[in-house]
């Protein structure tokens, strides 16, 4: 057998692994792999460190994540005061910008989850400002922005959103869901160069976290052009699966356009085969679609598409060979989306579609087995499954104990035979797979390890959680034949961690650190302390 280009030896779990021509040539003991070493082979002694398949993030927003670093970035702000200080600092440093644009504020930093225009006006100096929150389902806007958009007390709520109002009925400064578009349409257009730089920044950051493939949840014509430009220049090192965004302001006539865009999406490591549908909002602003009303309310949230319409959409997309990727937070949105997949299968026949529901914060017990029965992947964001302020202050009091009991039901879905894939929804939360894995296993955030776990029976063991972030996500990315496990013949998309992941006390795996990330055997990230 020909010699290897690279050998990793002395590892935990997998003791030794050889790479040749970008693929895994052999996996075995150090003695077995030694025969593949010659003077040209690069040998990395692991000393008990862990080598894994590269992590794959099944749901995130990379262009926007990178772009946020070029705008007013509030992701590190932990309070109202920190947000206002950061905005004031950004505004003073960027006099050249007519608009203050950014994202990343957290609802639990503000009373009722709704920041006010008065606070924003005080720090932006009369300029228009539009700042989305970290989950992308709400925007904080200034008085000048509202005035430019013509939004006032007489402006009606759109059918897919809500204008937060003060006691007089005037806009308070927070716009929910579709109401964001009332102002967002006025923002300066993001340039092609900015989109490309955003993807480059995102790619570098996520490679440093051991991620070798991602599924971009919302690709538009503009971001697709940026991806293609990078792929054409050989700069796209991340394996990219993309989902074209279904515009809910339009109808079924857009299917032909989506098919045409999809045809532009296979180049280098780029593949476009999915279509993204938002079926509801989020629980924190009462737009998640629930089977029963929120506590002390007649409101059951918003189904962005009526069930019959959703079934038609999914059936049309399925008939055109799209993988459907649905945003589903509430239990009604989950049920309506499962019903739509079932309708598509009845109309079109069953195929290897790998449709998936993302977020699945609330899944009614009756619907747990349907994921396996319909072949729908449960696309989970594990970092949210803990008792943080979003859950304790903005969700639990308004959904009641019965529904809290089936919140983020990863364990129940796994026991019901559902296939799990993990993603971060970055920039909504951290893109770090190790932090997310720790929450999946302990149901406690790594920065609050003394907290009470959230529904510990829904925790996963570490092996199952790791599979969701590797082979499970590879499956939903249609990559399981090429990546996602350490097998000879598969592409050498690998990550090396600084310790034995299974020997960390308390499964505190977030304490581990990525040392090396390889894509087809080439380093796309190497820790400065690593001898590489």
N, C-alpha and C positions, 0 to 999 in steps of 0.2 A: 504494500500500500504506500502511496506517495506520502511524503512528509507533510506535517501541518505548518500553517503559517503562524498559528498562535496556539499555545497550550496553557490552560488554566489548571493548576494542580494544587492539591492539599486543601481542597474546599470542604465545607460542611454540607451534608446531604449528598450532593454530587461531588465526589472526590476529585475527579479530573475530567476535563473536556477539551477536545481538540477542534480547531477551526481551520478550514481550508476553503479558499475561494469564496469567502463570505457565508459559508454554511457550516453547520455542525458536522464534523467528520466522524467523531466518535465520542462516546461517553462511557466512562468506566473507572477502574482503579488507576492509581498513579503508575503502577507497573504495566498495566495494559496499554496506557496511552504513551508510555515512554518510548515505545518503538516508532512513534510518529515524529519524534524530535530529531532534528539534524542541526548543523551549525547555523542555518538560516532561520530556524524557528524561534519566535519570541516566546519565552516562558515566563509566566507570572505565577509566583508562589503565593497562594492565598492564606496559608497559615490559619486555617479554620474558618475563614470568612465564607459568606454564603454567595453562591452564584445562582441566579434565577433567570427565567425568561424575562425579557423586558416587560415592564408594566404597560398596560394598554388602557387608556382612559376612554370609557364608552360614551361619555356625554360631557362636553365642555364647549367653551366659546373662545378659541385661541386668538382670532384676530382682534376681538374686543378686549381680551385680557392683555395683549401686548399694547394695544392702542391706549388703554387706560394709563400706561406708564408715560405716555406722551401728553396726557391731559391732566386735569385736576383729580388726583388719585387719593381717595379717602379710605382705602381698604384697611389701613393701619390705625385709623381713628376709632377710639373706643368710647367716645362720649360726644354729646352735643358741642361741648366747648372745644374739644379737639377738632371736630369737623369744621367749626367756624374759624378757628385759628388757621387751619390748613387752607381753607378757601381764601381767607384774607391774604395769606402769604402768596398763594398762587396768583391772585388777582393783581397784587402789587408787583409781582415779577413779570407779568405778561400784559403790559399796557397795550401791546400791539393787537391783542385779541378783542374783537368786538363782543363776542360771546364768551362767557365762562362755561366750559363744558367739561364734564367729568362723571365719575361714578364711584360707588363703593361705600356709601354710608349705610349704616345698619339701622333697621327699624327700632331695635331695642335701645338705641341711644336717645330716642325722643319720646315724650309723653304720647301715649296712644299710637306710637309708630309713625307719627305724621309731623315732620318738621314744617315750620311756618315760613312764609315769604318775608315776614317782617324781620326775622333773624337773618335771612339771606340778604335782604336789602341793605342791612347795616354793614355788611362786609364786602359787597361787590360794587359799591359806589354808583348805584343807579344803572349798572349795566345789566343786560339780559343774562340770565343764568339758567342752566338746565343740567341737573345732576341726578342720574339714575341711582337707585339703591342697589345693593350688591346682588339682589336676586333678579334685578331687571324688570320687576313688575310694578315699579312706582318711580316717580320723578319728583324732585324738589325743584321748584321754579321760583324765580324772582317776580316782583310786581311788574318790572319792565318787560319781562318775557311774556307774562300774561297779557299785558296791554298790547304788545306787538301782535299777539295771536288773536286779539279780540275776545278773550275769554273773560267773562264777568258774571255777575249774579244771574243774568238772564240766559246764560249759555246752558243748554240742556246736557245732561250726561249722555255720552254715546252708549249704544246698546251693549258694548263689550268693555265698559269701564266706568269709572266714577270720579267726579271732581270732589275732593274733600272741601268742605265749606265751613266758614265761621258762622256764628249765630245769626248774622244778617243775611246769610245766603251767598255772600261773596266768596270767591275762591280763596282757600286758606293757605295754599302754597304746595300741596301735595296732590299729584295726579296719579290715579291708579289705572293700570292695564291700558285699555284702548284710549283712555283720556290723555295719555302721554302724547299721542300723535297730534293733538291740538296745537302743541308747542313744538314738538320734535320736527315737524315738517319745515320749520323755519331755520333750523340749524345750518351753519355752513357745511357744505359737502366735504366729506373726508376724501382726500386725494388718493390716487392709486399708490403713490409713493408711501403715504402714511399707512395704508393697509398692508403693504409689503413689509414695511418696517415693523408693524405690529406683529405680524406672523413670525418674523425673524426673532423678535424679542421673546415671544411666547415659546418658540421652539427651543431656544437656548435655555430658558428657565426650566422647561419641563424635561428636557434631556438631563439636566443636572439632578432631577428627582428620579431618574431611572426609567422614564417613560419613552417608549420607542414607537408607539402608535397611538393615534387618537381618533375619535369620531366627533367632528365638528357638528354640533347640533343644529346650527342655523347658517347655512351658506346662502349668500345672495349673489346676484350677478357681479357685484363689485368685488366681493371677497373671493369669488371663484376666479375672477381675472387675476387677482393678486397671487392666489395659489398657483395658477398656471404660469405666471411670469417667473415665480421662484422655481417651479419644477423645470421649466425650459432652460433655466440657467444652472440647473443642478444644485440649487441651494435648498431644496426641500428634502431634508434628511429624515423628517418624521413621516411614518406611514400614515396617510391621511384618508379617512373615510368621511364623506361629507353628505349632509342632508340639505336639500333645497327647501327653502322656507315656503310653506303654503300661505299665501296672502289671504287672510280671512276677510279683507275688504272686497275681494273679487270672488268670482264663482268658478264653475267647473271649466270655463273656457281656458283657464291657465294651465291645464294639464298638458296641452300641446307645447306650450312654452317651456314647461319643466322638462319634458322629454327632450327638447332641443338643447337646453342647458346641460342636461345630463350627458348628452353626447359629446360635450366639450370637457368632460371631467375625468378622462383616463389618460394620464400622462405621468411617466416616472412613478413616484410613490403616491400619486394622487388618484383616488377613485371616488366618483360621485354615483351613488346608487340609491340613496334614501330621500324621502320627503318628510319634512317635519310639520306636525300639526299641533297647535296649542288647543287643548280641549277645555282647559279651565285656567284659573289664576293661582293664587296662593291663599293659604288659610289665614295668614296674619292680617290680610286686608278684606277677608270674608268673601273672596272671589273664587276660592276653591269650590268645586261643584260637589256638594254633599247629598247623600240620599235623604237625610233628615235635616231639619233646619238647625242653624247655630243656636246655642243656648239663649233663651229669652228673646227669640227673634223668629220672624217668619221667613227670613232670608236663608236660602239653600245654596247661595253662591251662583256662579255664572257658568253655564255650559256655552262655550264659545260657538259651538255648532249644535243645532238641534239633533237629536239622535238619528232621525231619518236622513238628514243632510250629511252627518258624519258617515253613516253607513254607505251612502252613495259615493262620497269622496274616497273612502278607503277602498271601495270596490273598484272604482275607476283607476286609482293609483296601483292597486294590486294587479289589475288586468294589464297595465303597462309595465309590469315587472319591477315596480318600486318597492323598496323596503320602507315600511311606514314606521316612523319614530314619533310617538305621541307623548306630549306633556300631560301628565295626569297626577294631580296632587290629591284631590278628593276621591272618596269612594264611589261617588256617582260618575265622575269622569273616568275612573278605572272601568266601571261596569259598562258605560256607554262605549268605551273604546274596545273592550273585549267583544261586546255585541257587534261592533262594526267589523272587526276581524272575522267573526263568525259569519256575518252576512257576506263578506267578500269570498270566504271559502265556499259557501253554498253557491254563489253565483259563478265563480271562476274555477272551482276545484282547488284542492290543496296542493301547494308547491313549497319549495324550500325558501320561503320568503323571509324568515327571521324578523318579523315585525316585533317591535319592542315598545314597552311602556316605561317612560322615564319618571323618576321621583317616587311614585307609589307610596306617598306618605300615609295614606289611609286605604286599606284594602279590606273590604267586607269579607268575613270568613267564608261566605258562600262562594266568593269569587276566587279564593286561593287555588283550588284544583284546576280552574279554567286555564291558567297559564300553561300548565303541562298539556291539558287536553287540546288546546288550540295551537300549541307550539310557539307561544308568545314569550319572549325573553323579558324577565323582570330586571330592568335597568335601574339599579339602586345607587343612591348617593350616601354612602355610609357615615360620613362625617356629621350628618345632621341628627343621627340617631342617639341623642344624648340629652340630658336635662340641662339645656342652656336656656337663656332668657327668652329666646324665640319660642321655645316649647312651653316653658313654665308661665310666662307672662302674656304672650300673644296668641297662644294656641289652646293649651289645656283648659283655661277657664271658659272658652267659647265653644268647645266641642263636647265637653262632658266626659265623665269617666268611661262610659261604655265604648266610645270611639277611641279614646286614648289607649285602651287595651289592645287595639290592633293598629297602632301607629308604627311605621317603619318595621313591618313584620317579616324581616329577612329570614329568621329561623323558621317561621311557619311556612313561608313560601318554599324554602329549601326542603322541608319535610314533606310538603305537598308535591314535590317533584319538579318544581319550576327551575328553569335554568337561570342562574344569576349572572349578571355582568355588573361591574362596578365602574362608576365614573364620579367625577368631582363636581360637575357643574361650575367649574372655575369660570368666572371670578366670584361666583356666589360664595364659595368657601375655598379653603386651601386646595391647591392641586397636589399636595404631597401624599402619595399613596401610603406611606408608612403611618402618617397620622390617621388617615382614613381607616387603614387596617386595624389600628389599635381600637378605634371606636367600634368597628364592626365586631371585634372580639370581646371588648369589655363594656360597651355601651356607656362609656365615660370618656370625656375629652382628655387628651394628654396633658393639657394645661390646668386640669382641675381633677386630679386623680383621687382626691378624697371625697368626691361627690357621690351621691346615690346613683346607681345605674338606672337607665331608662329601660324598663321591661327586659330584665336580664334573660328571660326565657327566649327572647328573640335574638340573642347573641349567636354568632357563628364560631366554630373552632377555627384556628389559624389556617389550617390546610384548606378548608372550604373557602375562607375569605381570600386567601392568596389565589386560589383557582379562579374566583370571580374577577380578580384584577389581572389575570393572565389568560388562561385558556377560555374563560367565560367571555371576556371582552374580545378575545381573538375570534370566538365563534360569531358574536354579533357583528364583528367587522369582516366576516367572511375570510378570515386569515388563518383559521385553525389548521389548515393543511400546510401552512408555511411557517407559522410562528406560534407562540403561546405555550410551548412545552420544550423541554430539553431532549430532543430526539435527533439522531443522525439523519441528515438530509434536510432538516429545517434550517431556515435562515438564522445566522448567528446574531440575532437581536437579543442582547443579554444585559443584565445588570449585576454588578458585584457590590455587596454590602459589607460593611466593616466588621461584622460579627456574625455569629451563628444566631439566626433569627429565632430558632426554636428553643434556645437556651436562655432567653432573656427573662428574668424574673417578672412575674405578673403579666406576662405578654405585653410589656411596655415597648412594643416594637418601634414606636416613634423615636426611641432613643438611638436607633440604628442610623447609619449615615451611608449615602451612596458614594462609592469610591470611583466607579467606572461604569459608563454606559456605552454599549457597542451597538451599532447598526450594521448588519452584514459584516461583522468582524472589525469594523473601523470605529475608532473612538469618536463619539460625538460629545462626550463629556469625560474628563478625567480630573479627579481631585488633585489640587496642587501638591498635596503631600504624598501622592502616589508616585512611585517610581515607574513611570510609563514612557 
